[in-house]
Amino acid sequence: MRLIKESCVETYDEAMNAESQGADRIELCSRLDLDGLTPSKELVKRLVSDLTIPLKVMVRPRKGDFCYSNEEINQMHNDILDFKSLGVFGVVFGALEDDKTVDINVVNELVSTSNGLDVTFHKAIDQTDDLLDAYKNLLLHTKINSVLTSGGAKSAVHGYKTLRKMLNIKSDKVRIIIAGSITHDNLLEVHNLIGGVEYHGRRIIDIS
């Protein structure tokens, strides 16, 4: 089975380099030092026009937790509509309640706005107290397409037991994208440990 490599980038050059070096998909963010925020519309427009592989875009209005105000949620809706109009393949977001459970209502509203786009619930899921329960809730109650996770640990290797359990919860609708300190050097080793299909990382492609 061929592995899908999703390259997480910040700049135009990084995205184009990742594609030329074999990335299957790009996730574009700004401020990766803050774990990724919403990138500029200008950069997204440019990359949609120049990439030939799918482009996913982070929708995260600020750093910090994933419990958003109404104003921030409105901003996320507007950003999704803008990115949709520019022709992106997908959007990446997450929202939690104060008790660290998935905010199903907000997720469903954002999915509805994303109508037709590929939707990834991002590593906010790793902040939940019961990751498997959170994942099952997303499967049962939302129409997301994928979940990005390191199994609740600081790396995929540390979270491998949970990741394996998630992969064992069969879904024909939702893909699991494995993340967490995965590089072009250790990808096969991580894959042999976990057995996923899709992998994500800042250095999953050698763009040095």
C-alpha positions as CSV (number, residue, x, y, z in Angstrom):
1,M,0.0,0.0,0.0
2,R,1.3,3.4,-1.0
3,L,1.7,5.9,1.9
4,I,0.2,9.3,1.6
5,K,2.6,12.1,2.7
6,E,1.0,15.4,3.7
7,S,3.6,18.2,4.1
8,C,2.9,20.9,6.6
9,V,4.4,24.2,5.3
10,E,4.3,28.0,5.9
11,T,5.6,29.5,2.7
12,Y,5.2,29.5,-1.1
13,D,8.7,28.1,-1.6
14,E,8.2,25.3,1.0
15,A,5.0,24.2,-0.7
16,M,6.4,24.1,-4.2
17,N,9.6,22.3,-3.0
18,A,7.5,19.8,-1.1
19,E,5.5,19.0,-4.2
20,S,8.6,18.7,-6.3
21,Q,10.1,16.3,-3.7
22,G,7.1,14.0,-3.7
23,A,4.5,15.3,-1.3
24,D,1.0,14.0,-2.0
25,R,-0.8,16.9,-0.3
26,I,0.0,20.3,1.3
27,E,-1.3,21.7,4.5
28,L,-0.7,25.4,4.6
29,C,-0.5,27.4,7.9
30,S,1.0,30.6,9.2
31,R,3.0,30.7,12.5
32,L,4.0,27.1,12.8
33,D,5.9,28.2,15.9
34,L,2.4,28.6,17.4
35,D,1.3,25.2,16.1
36,G,-0.3,26.8,13.0
37,L,-2.7,29.7,12.4
38,T,-4.8,30.8,9.4
39,P,-2.6,31.8,6.5
40,S,-3.0,34.8,4.2
41,K,-5.6,34.7,1.4
42,E,-2.9,36.1,-1.0
43,L,-0.6,33.1,-0.4
44,V,-3.5,30.6,-0.7
45,K,-4.6,32.1,-4.0
46,R,-1.1,31.9,-5.4
47,L,-0.6,28.3,-4.3
48,V,-4.0,27.2,-5.6
49,S,-3.0,28.5,-9.0
50,D,0.6,27.0,-9.0
51,L,0.3,23.6,-7.1
52,T,-0.9,20.5,-8.9
53,I,-1.4,18.5,-5.7
54,P,-4.3,19.2,-3.2
55,L,-4.0,22.1,-0.9
56,K,-5.5,22.1,2.6
57,V,-5.6,25.3,4.7
58,M,-5.5,25.8,8.4
59,V,-8.4,27.7,9.9
60,R,-7.4,28.8,13.4
61,P,-7.9,32.5,14.3
62,R,-5.5,32.6,17.3
63,K,-3.0,30.7,19.3
64,G,-3.9,29.0,22.6
65,D,-6.9,26.7,23.3
66,F,-9.6,25.6,21.0
67,C,-12.6,27.1,22.9
68,Y,-13.7,29.9,20.6
69,S,-15.9,32.9,21.1
70,N,-18.8,33.6,18.8
71,E,-16.7,36.4,17.1
72,E,-13.9,33.9,16.5
73,I,-16.3,31.3,15.1
74,N,-17.7,33.9,12.7
75,Q,-14.2,34.7,11.6
76,M,-13.6,30.9,10.9
77,H,-16.8,30.7,8.9
78,N,-15.7,33.8,6.8
79,D,-12.2,32.3,6.3
80,I,-13.7,29.0,5.1
81,L,-15.9,30.8,2.6
82,D,-13.0,32.8,1.3
83,F,-10.8,29.7,0.9
84,K,-13.6,27.9,-0.7
85,S,-14.0,30.7,-3.2
86,L,-10.3,30.5,-4.0
87,G,-10.6,26.8,-4.8
88,V,-8.7,25.0,-2.0
89,F,-9.1,21.2,-1.7
90,G,-9.8,21.3,2.0
91,V,-9.8,23.0,5.4
92,V,-8.4,22.0,8.8
93,F,-9.9,23.1,12.1
94,G,-11.0,22.0,15.5
95,A,-13.2,23.2,18.3
96,L,-13.5,22.1,21.9
97,E,-15.9,22.7,24.8
98,D,-14.6,24.1,28.1
99,D,-14.6,20.5,29.5
100,K,-12.2,19.4,26.8
101,T,-14.8,17.5,24.8
102,V,-15.3,18.1,21.1
103,D,-17.7,21.0,20.4
104,I,-19.9,19.0,18.0
105,N,-22.3,21.9,17.3
106,V,-19.5,24.3,16.2
107,V,-17.8,21.5,14.2
108,N,-21.1,20.8,12.4
109,E,-21.7,24.5,11.6
110,L,-18.2,24.8,10.2
111,V,-18.6,21.6,8.2
112,S,-21.8,23.0,6.8
113,T,-20.0,26.1,5.7
114,S,-17.2,24.0,4.2
115,N,-19.9,22.1,2.1
116,G,-17.9,20.3,-0.6
117,L,-14.5,20.8,0.8
118,D,-12.4,18.1,2.5
119,V,-12.6,18.7,6.2
120,T,-9.9,17.6,8.7
121,F,-10.4,17.9,12.5
122,H,-6.9,18.7,13.7
123,K,-4.8,17.9,16.7
124,A,-7.2,19.7,19.0
125,I,-8.4,16.1,19.5
126,D,-5.2,15.4,21.3
127,Q,-6.2,17.9,24.0
128,T,-9.3,15.9,24.9
129,D,-9.4,13.8,28.1
130,D,-10.7,10.7,26.3
131,L,-9.3,10.6,22.8
132,L,-11.1,7.4,21.6
133,D,-14.4,8.7,22.9
134,A,-13.8,12.0,21.1
135,Y,-13.0,10.2,17.9
136,K,-16.1,8.0,18.1
137,N,-18.2,11.2,18.7
138,L,-16.7,12.8,15.6
139,L,-17.5,9.6,13.6
140,L,-21.1,9.4,14.9
141,H,-22.2,13.0,14.9
142,T,-20.2,14.9,12.3
143,K,-19.4,14.7,8.5
144,I,-15.7,15.4,8.8
145,N,-13.4,13.5,6.4
146,S,-10.3,13.0,8.5
147,V,-8.7,13.4,11.9
148,L,-5.1,14.6,12.4
149,T,-3.7,13.1,15.6
150,S,-0.5,11.9,17.3
151,G,-2.6,9.7,19.6
152,G,-2.7,12.3,22.4
153,A,1.1,12.1,22.9
154,K,3.9,14.4,22.0
155,S,4.9,12.2,19.1
156,A,3.3,9.4,17.0
157,V,5.8,7.0,18.4
158,H,4.8,7.8,22.0
159,G,1.1,7.6,21.0
160,Y,1.3,4.5,18.9
161,K,-0.9,2.3,21.1
162,T,-3.8,4.8,20.9
163,L,-3.2,5.4,17.2
164,R,-3.5,1.6,16.6
165,K,-6.8,1.6,18.6
166,M,-8.1,4.4,16.5
167,L,-7.1,2.7,13.3
168,N,-9.0,-0.4,14.5
169,I,-12.2,1.6,14.8
170,K,-13.2,1.0,11.2
171,S,-14.8,3.9,9.2
172,D,-15.3,4.1,5.5
173,K,-15.9,7.8,5.8
174,V,-13.1,9.2,8.0
175,R,-9.4,8.8,7.5
176,I,-6.8,9.0,10.2
177,I,-3.8,11.2,9.4
178,I,-1.0,10.4,11.7
179,A,1.2,13.2,12.9
180,G,3.8,14.0,15.6
181,S,7.6,14.3,14.9
182,I,7.3,12.2,11.7
183,T,10.2,13.0,9.3
184,H,11.5,11.7,6.0
185,D,14.1,9.9,8.0
186,N,11.8,8.0,10.4
187,L,8.6,7.6,8.3
188,L,9.0,3.9,7.5
189,E,10.0,3.1,11.0
190,V,6.9,4.9,12.3
191,H,4.7,3.2,9.7
192,N,6.0,-0.2,10.7
193,L,5.1,0.5,14.3
194,I,1.6,1.9,13.6
195,G,0.4,0.7,10.2
196,G,-1.5,3.8,9.0
197,V,-1.9,5.0,5.5
198,E,-1.7,8.8,5.7
199,Y,1.2,10.7,7.5
200,H,1.7,14.4,8.2
201,G,4.7,16.4,9.2
202,R,6.8,19.6,8.9
203,R,9.8,17.5,7.7
204,I,8.0,14.5,6.2
205,I,9.5,15.6,2.9
206,D,13.1,16.6,2.6
207,I,12.9,20.3,1.5
208,S,16.2,21.4,3.0
